[in-house]
Amino acid sequence: MVRVIEPSYEIWTPLDGDYILRFIEKCARNCYKSEGAITEGSAAKMVKKLIELGHTAMLEHYNITVKITCDLGCYKDLTRHRHVSFAIESTRYCNYFKDKFGSEITVIKPCHIQEGTEMYKTWYDGMCDMEKQYMKMCELGAKADQARMLLPHSVKADVVMTANLREWRHVLTLRTAAAAHPTVQQIMKAVLKDFKQHIPVVFDDIGEDLNTPLQNVS
């Protein structure tokens, strides 16, 4: 039977906010040869000023990698960002008929369809029907790249994203906005909330309502 899970994420890069700010400050002060002005607490002031002035190229000197478990529709939105490196679970090579996947297809529970409603039941029944037909195709000898033609947007995908801080600011600004699709808002708001908690200054001016039940699973 199809497996339904919540979206989730893991931040793979250790987030030492103090170190990150000091690293950016060190890079930025090279521009002005003002290394002698580095003092206790100067990094936060420097980074805040860089962002206010729009000199965010300095934020490109630090990368963060996050693994996101989301639906196919969500990952399609994320991969539109050009300055991010991606490693994505491949439905071409991953055959969910095999034991390593439990001989089942995992789908992401939609955050914008209320569980317990007729609409949710219709969605769930559709996922079960899809899984049944996928497995039947595999039994008939179909390869993963043939059977995947049945896979809908709700199918789970593990997405590893690596981007510098400047690009993360861009991604999170767009994908936590009200105009973003609800499923991508859900996961990106959780990531942004974590970033805000661990990295001072850099993300303070992004996002407002970040209430989300999703937790970092790392």
C-alpha contacts under 8 A as a table, 3 or more apart, distances in Angstrom:
res1	aa1	res2	aa2	distance
1	M	104	E	6.46
1	M	105	I	7.90
1	M	128	C	6.53
1	M	131	E	7.57
2	V	104	E	5.85
2	V	105	I	5.33
2	V	106	T	5.99
2	V	107	V	7.23
2	V	127	M	6.79
2	V	128	C	5.56
2	V	131	E	6.37
3	R	104	E	6.94
3	R	105	I	6.19
3	R	106	T	4.58
3	R	107	V	6.10
4	V	106	T	5.87
4	V	107	V	5.02
4	V	108	I	5.69
4	V	109	K	5.73
5	I	106	T	7.14
5	I	107	V	6.33
5	I	108	I	5.12
5	I	109	K	5.60
6	E	108	I	5.64
6	E	109	K	5.42
7	P	68	I	7.68
7	P	69	T	5.36
7	P	70	C	5.04
7	P	71	D	7.68
7	P	108	I	6.12
7	P	109	K	7.40
7	P	187	I	6.89
7	P	214	L	7.45
8	S	68	I	6.03
8	S	69	T	5.13
8	S	70	C	6.93
8	S	187	I	6.96
8	S	214	L	6.40
8	S	215	Q	6.80
8	S	216	N	6.79
8	S	217	V	6.77
9	Y	66	V	6.95
9	Y	67	K	5.50
9	Y	68	I	4.30
9	Y	69	T	5.86
9	Y	187	I	7.55
9	Y	191	V	7.43
9	Y	215	Q	7.38
9	Y	216	N	5.47
9	Y	217	V	6.12
9	Y	218	S	7.62
10	E	66	V	5.70
10	E	67	K	5.08
10	E	68	I	6.50
10	E	216	N	5.38
10	E	217	V	5.48
10	E	218	S	4.85
11	I	14	P	7.40
11	I	64	I	7.82
11	I	65	T	6.29
11	I	66	V	4.40
11	I	67	K	6.32
11	I	216	N	7.23
11	I	218	S	6.72
12	W	64	I	7.58
12	W	65	T	5.47
12	W	66	V	5.49
12	W	67	K	6.96
12	W	218	S	7.67
13	T	64	I	5.51
13	T	65	T	5.50
13	T	66	V	7.25
15	L	20	I	7.76
15	L	198	H	6.13
15	L	199	I	6.94
16	D	19	Y	5.41
16	D	20	I	6.20
16	D	198	H	6.85
16	D	199	I	7.06
17	G	20	I	5.10
17	G	21	L	6.24
17	G	198	H	5.54
17	G	199	I	4.13
17	G	200	P	6.07
18	D	21	L	5.34
18	D	22	R	6.23
18	D	199	I	7.41
18	D	200	P	7.69
19	Y	22	R	5.12
19	Y	23	F	6.00
20	I	23	F	5.08
20	I	24	I	6.28
20	I	62	Y	7.35
20	I	199	I	7.49
21	L	24	I	5.21
21	L	25	E	6.11
21	L	43	A	5.47
21	L	44	A	6.18
21	L	47	V	6.79
21	L	199	I	7.93
21	L	200	P	7.75
22	R	25	E	4.98
22	R	26	K	6.12
22	R	43	A	5.19
22	R	44	A	7.87
23	F	26	K	5.19
23	F	27	C	6.45
23	F	62	Y	7.95
24	I	27	C	5.16
24	I	28	A	6.12
24	I	43	A	7.71
24	I	47	V	7.17
24	I	58	M	6.35
24	I	59	L	6.44
24	I	61	H	6.80
24	I	62	Y	7.40
25	E	28	A	5.06
25	E	29	R	5.97
25	E	43	A	5.36
25	E	46	M	6.28
25	E	47	V	6.58
26	K	29	R	5.40
26	K	30	N	6.61
26	K	35	E	7.01
27	C	30	N	5.53
27	C	31	C	7.55
27	C	58	M	6.78
27	C	61	H	7.53
28	A	31	C	5.64
28	A	32	Y	7.49
28	A	58	M	5.92
29	R	32	Y	5.27
29	R	33	K	5.59
29	R	34	S	5.16
29	R	35	E	5.57
30	N	33	K	4.78
30	N	34	S	6.73
30	N	35	E	6.81
31	C	34	S	7.90
33	K	36	G	7.99
34	S	37	A	5.55
34	S	38	I	7.69
35	E	38	I	5.70
37	A	42	S	7.86
38	I	42	S	5.89
38	I	43	A	7.34
39	T	42	S	5.25
39	T	43	A	7.80
40	E	43	A	7.71
41	G	44	A	6.08
41	G	45	K	7.09
42	S	45	K	5.29
42	S	46	M	6.07
43	A	46	M	5.03
43	A	47	V	6.13
44	A	47	V	5.28
44	A	48	K	6.07
44	A	200	P	7.28
44	A	201	V	6.56
45	K	48	K	5.19
45	K	49	K	6.19
46	M	49	K	5.17
46	M	50	L	6.21
47	V	50	L	4.98
47	V	51	I	6.32
47	V	201	V	7.04
47	V	202	V	7.16
48	K	51	I	5.33
48	K	52	E	6.28
48	K	201	V	6.01
48	K	202	V	7.21
49	K	52	E	5.00
49	K	53	L	6.09
50	L	53	L	5.20
50	L	54	G	6.09
50	L	55	H	4.93
50	L	56	T	6.15
50	L	58	M	7.82
51	I	54	G	5.01
51	I	55	H	5.98
51	I	56	T	5.69
51	I	202	V	7.72
52	E	55	H	7.70
55	H	58	M	6.63
56	T	59	L	5.33
56	T	60	E	7.40
56	T	166	R	6.25
57	A	60	E	5.47
57	A	61	H	7.92
57	A	166	R	6.97
58	M	61	H	5.98
59	L	62	Y	6.22
59	L	164	N	6.80
59	L	165	L	5.20
59	L	166	R	5.09
60	E	63	N	7.23
60	E	164	N	4.93
60	E	165	L	5.77
60	E	166	R	5.47
60	E	167	E	7.56
61	H	164	N	6.71
61	H	165	L	7.73
62	Y	164	N	5.28
62	Y	165	L	6.02
63	N	162	T	6.59
63	N	163	A	5.31
63	N	164	N	3.96
63	N	165	L	6.10
64	I	162	T	5.61
64	I	163	A	5.74
64	I	164	N	6.14
64	I	165	L	7.11
65	T	160	V	6.91
65	T	161	M	5.47
65	T	162	T	4.20
65	T	163	A	6.67
66	V	160	V	5.75
66	V	161	M	5.29
66	V	162	T	6.51
67	K	158	D	6.83
67	K	159	V	5.56
67	K	160	V	4.26
67	K	161	M	6.23
68	I	158	D	5.77
68	I	159	V	5.04
68	I	160	V	6.23
68	I	161	M	7.67
68	I	187	I	7.88
69	T	156	K	6.69
69	T	157	A	5.72
69	T	158	D	4.53
69	T	159	V	6.21
70	C	74	C	6.17
70	C	75	Y	6.70
70	C	108	I	6.45
70	C	156	K	5.60
70	C	157	A	5.52
70	C	158	D	6.58
70	C	159	V	7.58
70	C	187	I	7.71
71	D	74	C	5.32
71	D	75	Y	6.46
71	D	107	V	6.99
71	D	108	I	5.61
71	D	153	H	6.13
71	D	154	S	4.99
71	D	155	V	5.30
71	D	156	K	4.61
71	D	157	A	5.66
71	D	183	T	8.00
72	L	75	Y	5.19
72	L	76	K	6.21
72	L	152	P	7.55
72	L	153	H	4.72
72	L	154	S	6.07
72	L	155	V	5.82
72	L	156	K	6.36
72	L	157	A	6.01
73	G	76	K	5.21
73	G	77	D	6.62
73	G	153	H	4.88
73	G	154	S	6.96
74	C	77	D	5.27
74	C	78	L	6.47
74	C	181	H	7.93
74	C	183	T	6.21
74	C	184	V	5.20
75	Y	78	L	4.91
75	Y	79	T	6.12
75	Y	157	A	7.44
75	Y	159	V	7.09
76	K	79	T	5.31
76	K	80	R	6.80
77	D	80	R	5.66
77	D	184	V	7.48
78	L	81	H	6.03
78	L	171	V	7.93
78	L	184	V	8.00
79	T	82	R	7.14
79	T	84	V	7.85
79	T	86	F	7.55
81	H	84	V	6.19
81	H	171	V	7.14
83	H	163	A	6.89
83	H	167	E	6.70
84	V	161	M	6.50
84	V	162	T	5.71
84	V	163	A	4.88
84	V	164	N	7.95
84	V	167	E	7.37
85	S	161	M	5.75
85	S	162	T	5.08
85	S	163	A	6.51
86	F	159	V	6.83
86	F	160	V	5.56
86	F	161	M	4.91
86	F	162	T	6.63
87	A	159	V	5.93
87	A	160	V	5.01
87	A	161	M	6.84
88	I	157	A	7.02
88	I	158	D	5.92
88	I	159	V	4.58
88	I	160	V	6.27
89	E	94	C	7.51
89	E	157	A	5.64
89	E	158	D	5.33
89	E	159	V	6.52
90	S	93	Y	5.56
90	S	94	C	5.84
91	T	94	C	5.10
91	T	95	N	7.20
91	T	144	A	6.86
91	T	145	D	6.90
91	T	148	R	6.18
92	R	95	N	7.71
92	R	144	A	5.48
92	R	145	D	4.33
92	R	146	Q	8.00
92	R	148	R	6.81
93	Y	144	A	5.94
93	Y	145	D	6.75
94	C	144	A	6.40
95	N	98	K	5.93
95	N	101	F	7.77
95	N	143	K	7.52
95	N	144	A	4.92
96	Y	99	D	7.79
96	Y	100	K	7.81
96	Y	101	F	5.34
96	Y	102	G	7.45
96	Y	103	S	5.57
96	Y	104	E	5.87
96	Y	105	I	5.98
96	Y	144	A	7.83
97	F	101	F	7.11
97	F	102	G	7.66
97	F	103	S	4.44
97	F	104	E	6.45
97	F	134	Y	7.98
97	F	135	M	5.89
97	F	138	C	6.60
98	K	101	F	5.86
98	K	102	G	6.73
98	K	103	S	5.12
99	D	102	G	4.69
99	D	103	S	5.19
100	K	103	S	7.31
101	F	104	E	6.20
101	F	105	I	7.56
104	E	131	E	7.24
105	I	131	E	6.23
105	I	155	V	7.35
106	T	155	V	6.10
106	T	156	K	5.62
107	V	127	M	7.82
107	V	154	S	5.34
107	V	155	V	4.24
107	V	156	K	4.79
108	I	154	S	5.59
108	I	155	V	6.22
108	I	156	K	5.55
109	K	154	S	7.64
110	P	113	I	5.69
110	P	154	S	7.57
110	P	183	T	7.01
111	C	114	Q	7.39
111	C	182	P	7.04
111	C	183	T	6.31
111	C	186	Q	7.65
112	H	182	P	6.59
112	H	183	T	7.51
113	I	119	M	7.05
113	I	120	Y	5.90
114	Q	117	T	6.01
114	Q	119	M	7.65
114	Q	120	Y	6.18
115	E	120	Y	5.44
115	E	121	K	7.76
116	G	120	Y	6.32
116	G	121	K	7.03
117	T	120	Y	5.21
117	T	121	K	6.38
118	E	121	K	5.04
118	E	122	T	6.12
119	M	122	T	5.10
119	M	123	W	6.28
120	Y	123	W	5.02
120	Y	124	Y	6.10
121	K	124	Y	5.01
121	K	125	D	5.96
122	T	125	D	5.19
122	T	126	G	6.16
123	W	126	G	5.11
123	W	127	M	6.37
124	Y	127	M	5.06
124	Y	128	C	6.33
125	D	128	C	5.09
125	D	129	D	6.17
126	G	129	D	5.09
126	G	130	M	6.11
127	M	130	M	5.05
127	M	131	E	6.22
128	C	131	E	5.12
128	C	132	K	6.20
129	D	132	K	5.11
129	D	133	Q	6.31
130	M	133	Q	5.26
130	M	134	Y	6.11
130	M	150	L	6.55
130	M	151	L	7.16
131	E	134	Y	5.00
131	E	135	M	6.18
132	K	135	M	5.33
132	K	136	K	6.21
133	Q	136	K	4.93
133	Q	137	M	6.18
133	Q	150	L	7.82
134	Y	137	M	5.22
134	Y	138	C	6.41
134	Y	147	A	5.64
134	Y	148	R	7.49
134	Y	150	L	6.52
134	Y	151	L	7.99
135	M	138	C	5.05
135	M	139	E	6.17
136	K	139	E	4.99
136	K	140	L	6.28
137	M	140	L	5.03
137	M	141	G	6.56
137	M	142	A	5.40
137	M	147	A	6.13
138	C	141	G	5.03
138	C	142	A	4.60
138	C	143	K	6.59
138	C	144	A	7.64
138	C	147	A	6.71
139	E	142	A	7.15
142	A	146	Q	5.81
142	A	147	A	6.05
143	K	146	Q	5.27
143	K	147	A	6.25
144	A	147	A	5.11
144	A	148	R	5.87
145	D	148	R	5.42
145	D	149	M	7.31
146	Q	149	M	5.94
147	A	150	L	6.08
147	A	151	L	7.78
148	R	151	L	5.19
151	L	155	V	6.59
152	P	155	V	5.96
163	A	166	R	7.99
163	A	167	E	5.93
163	A	168	W	6.12
164	N	167	E	5.45
164	N	168	W	6.23
165	L	168	W	4.96
165	L	169	R	6.19
165	L	202	V	7.86
166	R	169	R	5.20
166	R	170	H	6.54
167	E	170	H	4.93
167	E	171	V	6.10
168	W	171	V	5.02
168	W	172	L	5.91
169	R	172	L	5.31
169	R	173	T	5.94
169	R	203	F	6.75
169	R	206	I	7.58
170	H	173	T	5.21
170	H	174	L	6.38
171	V	174	L	5.44
171	V	175	R	5.94
172	L	175	R	5.10
172	L	176	T	5.68
172	L	188	M	6.36
172	L	189	K	7.68
172	L	192	L	6.66
172	L	206	I	7.53
172	L	207	G	7.99
173	T	176	T	5.83
173	T	177	A	6.40
173	T	206	I	6.03
173	T	207	G	6.87
174	L	177	A	5.49
174	L	180	A	6.96
175	R	180	A	5.38
175	R	181	H	7.85
175	R	184	V	6.32
175	R	185	Q	5.60
175	R	188	M	6.29
176	T	180	A	6.51
176	T	184	V	7.58
176	T	185	Q	4.78
176	T	186	Q	7.79
176	T	188	M	5.96
176	T	189	K	5.63
176	T	207	G	6.57
177	A	180	A	5.58
177	A	185	Q	7.15
177	A	207	G	7.38
178	A	181	H	7.96
178	A	185	Q	7.87
180	A	184	V	6.78
180	A	185	Q	6.09
181	H	184	V	5.56
181	H	185	Q	6.15
182	P	185	Q	4.99
182	P	186	Q	6.07
183	T	186	Q	5.17
183	T	187	I	6.75
184	V	187	I	5.51
184	V	188	M	6.00
185	Q	188	M	5.22
185	Q	189	K	5.76
186	Q	189	K	5.55
186	Q	190	A	6.60
186	Q	212	T	6.80
186	Q	214	L	7.91
187	I	190	A	5.23
187	I	191	V	6.41
187	I	214	L	7.30
188	M	191	V	4.99
188	M	192	L	6.02
189	K	192	L	5.05
189	K	193	K	6.04
189	K	207	G	7.81
189	K	210	L	5.40
189	K	211	N	7.71
189	K	212	T	7.06
190	A	193	K	5.16
190	A	194	D	6.40
190	A	210	L	6.96
190	A	211	N	7.96
190	A	212	T	6.16
190	A	213	P	7.99
190	A	214	L	6.04
190	A	215	Q	6.95
190	A	216	N	7.95
191	V	194	D	5.20
191	V	195	F	6.23
191	V	216	N	7.91
192	L	195	F	4.97
192	L	196	K	6.09
192	L	203	F	7.64
192	L	207	G	7.81
192	L	210	L	7.89
193	K	196	K	5.18
193	K	197	Q	6.35
193	K	210	L	6.39
194	D	197	Q	5.13
194	D	198	H	6.36
194	D	216	N	7.81
195	F	198	H	5.32
195	F	199	I	5.64
195	F	203	F	7.09
196	K	199	I	5.53
196	K	200	P	6.47
196	K	201	V	7.88
196	K	202	V	7.79
196	K	203	F	5.75
196	K	204	D	6.41
197	Q	200	P	7.26
199	I	202	V	6.56
199	I	203	F	7.49
200	P	203	F	7.27
200	P	204	D	7.21
201	V	204	D	5.20
201	V	205	D	7.99
202	V	205	D	7.82
203	F	206	I	5.54
207	G	210	L	6.88
